[in-house]
């Protein structure tokens, strides 16, 4: 395993997920005394694992059609556009 790639992906995804709607929804479920914390954690963790698996599969499929350099550029532009859109809406 490429440790540098692992840490890059880990850090990027962790920062992207902090404070987003997913984390806020998870915090709301966990704040209720009626919901077991382990159940909330396992549900949220499984959802993130599945979403990541879908992302990896989609990326692998797209890389078979779109050249990797173009895919990297498109992903970068999309990421910046989402950031600008979020900033403007705030």
C-alpha positions as CSV (number, residue, x, y, z in Angstrom):
1,X,0.0,0.0,0.0
2,X,1.2,3.5,-0.8
3,X,1.2,5.2,2.6
4,X,1.5,8.7,1.1
5,X,-1.5,8.2,-1.1
6,X,-3.4,6.7,1.8
7,X,-2.7,9.7,4.0
8,X,-3.5,12.1,1.2
9,X,-6.9,10.5,0.6
10,X,-7.6,10.2,4.3
11,X,-6.8,13.8,5.0
12,X,-8.7,15.1,2.0
13,X,-11.8,13.1,2.8
14,X,-11.7,13.9,6.5
15,X,-11.4,17.6,5.8
16,X,-14.2,17.5,3.2
17,X,-16.5,15.6,5.6
18,X,-16.0,17.9,8.6
19,X,-19.0,20.1,9.2
20,X,-20.9,18.9,6.2
21,X,-24.6,17.8,6.3
22,X,-23.6,14.2,6.9
23,X,-21.7,15.0,10.0
24,X,-24.4,17.4,11.3
25,X,-27.1,14.7,10.7
26,X,-25.0,12.1,12.5
27,X,-24.5,14.5,15.5
28,X,-28.3,15.1,15.6
29,X,-29.0,11.4,15.8
30,X,-26.2,10.9,18.4
31,X,-27.5,13.8,20.5
32,X,-30.8,12.0,21.1
33,X,-30.9,9.9,24.3
34,X,-33.3,7.5,22.5
35,X,-30.7,6.5,19.9
36,X,-27.9,4.0,20.8
37,X,-24.6,5.7,19.9
38,X,-23.1,2.5,18.5
39,X,-26.1,2.1,16.1
40,X,-25.7,5.7,14.9
41,X,-21.9,5.2,14.5
42,X,-22.3,2.0,12.5
43,X,-25.0,3.4,10.3
44,X,-23.0,6.5,9.5
45,X,-19.8,4.5,9.0
46,X,-21.4,2.0,6.7
47,X,-23.0,4.8,4.6
48,X,-19.6,6.5,4.2
49,X,-18.0,3.2,3.2
50,X,-20.7,2.6,0.6
51,X,-20.5,6.1,-0.7
52,X,-16.7,5.8,-1.0
53,X,-17.0,2.4,-2.8
54,X,-19.4,4.0,-5.3
55,X,-16.9,6.8,-5.8
56,X,-14.0,4.4,-6.4
57,X,-16.1,2.3,-8.8
58,X,-17.2,5.4,-10.7
59,X,-13.7,6.8,-10.9
60,X,-12.4,3.5,-12.1
61,X,-15.1,3.3,-14.8
62,X,-14.5,6.9,-15.9
63,X,-10.8,6.4,-16.1
64,X,-11.4,3.7,-18.7
65,X,-13.2,6.2,-20.9
66,X,-11.7,9.6,-20.0
67,X,-7.9,10.1,-20.0
68,X,-6.6,10.4,-16.4
69,X,-5.1,13.9,-16.9
70,X,-8.4,15.2,-18.2
71,X,-10.3,13.5,-15.4
72,X,-8.0,15.1,-12.8
73,X,-8.5,18.5,-14.4
74,X,-12.3,18.1,-14.6
75,X,-12.4,16.9,-10.9
76,X,-10.4,19.9,-9.9
77,X,-12.6,22.4,-11.8
78,X,-15.7,20.7,-10.4
79,X,-14.3,20.9,-6.8
80,X,-13.5,24.6,-7.2
81,X,-17.0,25.3,-8.7
82,X,-18.7,23.6,-5.8
83,X,-16.6,25.7,-3.4
84,X,-17.5,28.9,-5.2
85,X,-21.2,27.9,-5.4
86,X,-21.2,27.2,-1.7
87,X,-19.4,30.4,-0.9
88,X,-21.9,32.5,-3.0
89,X,-24.9,30.8,-1.4
90,X,-23.7,31.5,2.1
